[in-house]
Amino acid sequence: MASGIAFALVAVIANAFAIVLQAAETRRAPLSDAGRPSLLVRLARRPRWLAGTALLVLAWPLQVLALTLAPITVVQPILACTQLVLLLLARTKLREHVGAIEIVGALAIGAGVAAVVLAAPRHTAADPKLVPTVVVLSAVGIAAIVAYAIGRRIRGTYLSLVVGAGFAYAWVDFVNKLLSNELSNGDWLLAILWVAGILAFGALAFLEEMTALQQRPAVTVAPVIGAVQDPLPVLMALVVGAETWSSAPSRVLPLIGGIVLVTLGAVLLGRSRAVARVADADEAL
C-alpha cells in the first residue's frame, strides 16, 4: 500500500501544477467559445496550457498505478491533497497570508487522510457486481451529461457546469479503479473499453471545468467540483463491491469520518483566496 500512496502523491503534485498552468490561460479565452470544443482547440495553441495538460496526462497513469497497489478508499482522499500543494505554492511563491480557514482546511485533509489510511484493509481487486456497476455508472454519467447540456443551452448557469464536471471527474476516478482491476487480471479487452470511456468522460469534465473557469474564479469552482468528486468514487466502489471492507465499527466509522473530513477540508481550501490566487497568477511558477 505504501507504494500506491507514493504514486498517488506524485499524481497530486502533477495535478496541482497543471491547475496553476491552465487556469490563468483559460480566463483569457473568449466567452464565445464557452461550452464548445473550440475552447479546447483555442487553448491548445497556448504553451502554458499545453504544459498543464501534459501534467494531467502524466498524472492519469500514476493514479491508475496507485489503484493497482492501494484501495480507492485510500487513493481518492489522497488526491484531495492537491489543494494542499496549491496552498504551499501560494505561501512560498506569492507570499499569501495563511489564515484560519486555510489552517483548518489543511488540518482536516491531513486528519481525514490519516484516518482512512489507518482504517483501510489490505488492497483487494474484487470483481464488482455487474448490475450495480451498470446502474451506478449510468446514473453518474447521465448526471454529468445532463448538467453539461443545461450549462450549454442556458447561458450563465455556470453552477450546472461545475457540478457536471464533478460528476464526470468522479465517473473517471471510479472507472480508473475498474481499469486497474482489469490490468491486474490481464483482461486487456475490457481495459481498452474502460480507457475509451475514461477519455470520453475526461474530455467532458475538462470542457465543463474550463468553461466554468472562464466565467468564475477558481475560488468558486474548485470547492463544488471537490465536494462532488472527492467522496463519490469511494461511495460508488463500496456500492458495487469493488472494495471489500469489514463491517466492524472500528473500520467503518474512521472511513466515513475520514472521507467527510477530507471533503470538508478540500471545500474550505477551495474557497481560500490564497489558493484561488495561485491558480490564477502568472507569477506562481
C-alpha positions in Angstrom: 0.0 0.0 0.0 2.9 2.4 0.7 3.9 2.3 -3.0 0.3 3.1 -4.0 0.3 6.1 -1.7 3.6 7.3 -3.1 2.3 7.1 -6.7 -0.9 8.9 -5.6 1.1 11.7 -4.0 3.1 12.2 -7.2 -0.2 12.4 -9.2 -1.3 15.1 -6.7 1.7 17.2 -7.3 1.3 16.9 -11.1 -2.4 17.9 -10.8 -1.7 20.9 -8.7 0.9 22.3 -11.1 -1.4 21.6 -14.0 -4.1 23.8 -12.4 -1.6 26.6 -12.0 -0.5 26.4 -15.6 -4.0 26.1 -17.0 -6.4 28.4 -15.0 -4.8 31.7 -16.0 -4.8 30.8 -19.7 -8.4 29.7 -19.5 -9.6 33.0 -18.1 -8.2 34.8 -21.1 -10.2 32.7 -23.6 -13.2 34.4 -25.2 -16.6 33.6 -23.8 -17.9 32.9 -27.3 -16.2 29.6 -27.0 -17.8 28.7 -23.7 -19.0 25.1 -23.6 -17.8 24.3 -27.1 -14.9 22.0 -28.2 -13.5 25.1 -29.9 -12.5 26.3 -26.4 -10.1 23.4 -26.1 -8.8 23.9 -29.6 -8.0 27.5 -28.9 -6.4 26.7 -25.6 -4.3 24.0 -27.3 -2.4 26.8 -29.1 -1.0 28.1 -25.8 2.2 26.6 -24.5 1.5 27.0 -20.8 -1.9 25.4 -21.1 -0.4 22.5 -23.1 2.2 22.0 -20.4 -0.6 21.8 -17.8 -2.4 19.3 -20.0 0.8 17.2 -20.3 1.0 17.1 -16.5 -2.6 15.9 -16.3 -1.8 13.2 -18.8 1.2 12.2 -16.6 -1.0 12.1 -13.5 -3.5 9.7 -15.0 -1.3 6.5 -15.3 0.2 7.4 -11.9 -3.3 7.3 -10.4 -4.2 4.0 -12.2 -0.9 2.5 -10.9 -1.7 3.7 -7.4 -5.1 2.0 -7.6 -3.4 -1.3 -8.6 -1.5 -1.1 -5.3 -3.9 0.5 -2.9 -7.7 0.7 -2.4 -9.7 3.6 -3.9 -10.8 4.4 -0.4 -7.2 5.4 0.3 -6.2 6.8 -3.1 -9.2 9.0 -3.6 -8.8 11.0 -0.4 -5.1 11.5 -1.1 -6.0 13.1 -4.4 -7.7 15.9 -2.4 -4.3 16.9 -1.2 -4.0 18.8 -4.5 -5.4 21.8 -2.5 -2.6 21.5 0.0 0.1 21.8 -2.8 -1.7 24.9 -4.1 -1.7 26.4 -0.6 2.0 25.7 -0.2 2.7 27.4 -3.6 0.5 30.4 -2.5 2.6 30.8 0.7 6.1 30.2 -0.8 5.8 31.8 -4.2 3.2 34.6 -3.8 3.7 35.2 0.0 0.0 34.8 0.5 -1.3 35.0 4.1 -2.4 31.7 5.5 -5.4 32.3 7.8 -7.7 30.3 10.0 -9.7 28.9 7.1 -6.6 27.6 5.4 -5.2 26.1 8.6 -8.5 24.3 9.4 -8.8 23.1 5.8 -5.3 21.7 5.8 -5.7 20.0 9.2 -9.0 18.5 8.1 -7.4 17.0 5.0 -4.4 15.7 6.9 -6.6 14.1 9.6 -9.0 12.7 7.1 -6.4 11.0 5.0 -4.7 9.6 8.1 -8.0 8.2 9.4 -8.7 6.5 6.0 -5.2 5.0 5.7 -5.2 3.7 9.2 -8.6 2.1 8.8 -8.0 0.7 5.3 -7.9 -3.1 4.7 -5.3 -4.8 2.6 -5.7 -3.9 -1.1 -8.1 -6.1 -3.0 -9.0 -6.2 -6.7 -12.5 -7.6 -6.2 -14.7 -8.0 -9.3 -17.7 -5.6 -8.9 -21.2 -6.8 -9.2 -22.4 -6.3 -12.8 -25.9 -4.8 -12.3 -25.0 -2.3 -9.6 -21.9 -1.2 -11.6 -24.1 -0.5 -14.7 -26.7 1.3 -12.6 -24.1 3.5 -10.8 -22.1 4.3 -13.9 -25.3 5.1 -15.9 -26.6 7.4 -13.1 -23.4 9.4 -12.6 -22.7 9.5 -16.4 -26.2 10.8 -17.2 -26.0 13.4 -14.5 -22.7 14.7 -16.0 -24.2 14.8 -19.5 -27.4 16.5 -18.4 -25.5 19.1 -16.4 -23.4 19.9 -19.5 -26.5 20.1 -21.7 -28.1 22.6 -19.3 -25.0 24.7 -19.0 -24.5 24.7 -22.7 -28.1 25.6 -23.5 -28.7 28.2 -20.8 -26.0 30.9 -20.6 -25.0 32.0 -17.1 -25.7 28.6 -15.5 -22.1 28.0 -14.6 -23.0 26.1 -11.5 -24.5 23.4 -13.7 -21.2 23.0 -15.5 -19.3 22.9 -12.2 -21.5 20.2 -10.8 -21.4 18.3 -14.1 -17.6 18.5 -14.1 -17.6 17.0 -10.6 -19.8 14.1 -11.7 -17.7 13.5 -14.8 -14.5 13.5 -12.9 -16.0 11.2 -10.3 -17.0 8.8 -13.1 -13.5 8.9 -14.4 -11.9 8.3 -11.0 -14.2 5.3 -10.3 -13.6 3.8 -13.8 -9.8 4.2 -13.1 -10.4 1.7 -10.3 -12.1 -0.7 -12.7 -9.3 -0.2 -15.2 -6.7 -1.1 -12.6 -8.6 -4.3 -11.7 -8.7 -5.4 -15.4 -5.0 -4.6 -15.7 -4.3 -6.7 -12.6 -6.5 -9.6 -14.1 -4.9 -9.3 -17.5 -8.2 -8.6 -19.3 -7.0 -6.3 -22.0 -10.3 -6.1 -24.0 -12.2 -4.7 -21.0 -9.2 -2.5 -20.2 -9.4 -0.9 -23.6 -13.1 -0.3 -23.3 -12.6 1.4 -19.9 -9.8 3.6 -21.4 -12.2 4.7 -24.1 -14.8 5.7 -21.5 -12.2 7.5 -19.4 -11.1 9.5 -22.4 -14.7 10.5 -23.3 -15.8 11.5 -19.8 -12.4 13.0 -19.1 -12.8 15.3 -22.1 -16.4 16.2 -21.0 -15.2 17.0 -17.4 -12.3 19.0 -18.8 -14.5 21.1 -21.1 -17.1 21.7 -18.3 -14.3 22.8 -15.9 -12.5 25.1 -18.4 -15.8 26.7 -19.4 -16.7 27.3 -15.7 -13.2 28.8 -15.1 -13.9 31.3 -17.9 -16.9 32.7 -16.1 -15.9 32.4 -12.4 -12.7 32.4 -10.4 -11.2 29.2 -9.2 -12.4 30.1 -5.6 -16.0 29.4 -6.6 -15.3 26.5 -9.0 -12.9 24.2 -7.1 -14.9 23.7 -3.9 -18.0 22.5 -5.8 -16.1 20.1 -8.0 -14.2 18.8 -5.0 -17.3 18.3 -2.9 -18.7 16.0 -5.7 -15.5 14.4 -6.9 -13.8 13.5 -3.7 -16.3 11.3 -1.9 -18.4 10.0 -4.8 -16.0 7.4 -6.3 -15.4 5.9 -2.9 -19.2 5.5 -2.4 -19.5 4.1 -5.9 -16.8 1.5 -5.2 -18.5 0.4 -2.0 -21.9 0.2 -3.5 -20.8 -2.1 -6.4 -18.5 -4.2 -4.2 -15.2 -3.1 -5.9 -13.7 -2.7 -2.4 -14.0 -5.2 0.4 -14.4 -3.7 3.8 -15.1 -5.1 7.3 -18.5 -4.1 8.7 -16.9 -3.6 12.1 -17.5 -0.1 13.5 -13.7 0.2 14.1 -13.3 0.1 10.3 -16.4 1.8 9.0 -16.5 4.8 11.3 -12.9 6.0 10.6 -13.6 5.5 6.9 -16.8 7.7 6.9 -15.2 10.2 9.2 -12.1 10.4 7.1 -13.9 11.0 3.9 -16.1 13.7 5.5 -13.0 15.4 6.8 -11.2 15.3 3.5 -14.2 16.6 1.6 -14.7 19.4 4.1 -11.0 20.4 4.1 -11.0 20.4 0.3 -14.0 22.6 0.2 -12.5 25.1 2.7 -9.2 25.3 0.8 -11.1 25.6 -2.5 -12.8 28.7 -1.1 -9.5 30.2 0.1 -8.5 33.4 -1.7 -4.8 32.4 -1.4 -5.4 29.1 -3.1 -7.5 30.8 -5.8 -4.9 33.4 -6.5 -2.1 30.9 -7.0 -4.3 29.1 -9.5 -4.9 32.4 -11.5 -1.5 34.0 -11.1 1.1 34.1 -13.9 4.0 34.5 -11.4 3.1 31.4 -9.4 5.6 29.4 -11.5 
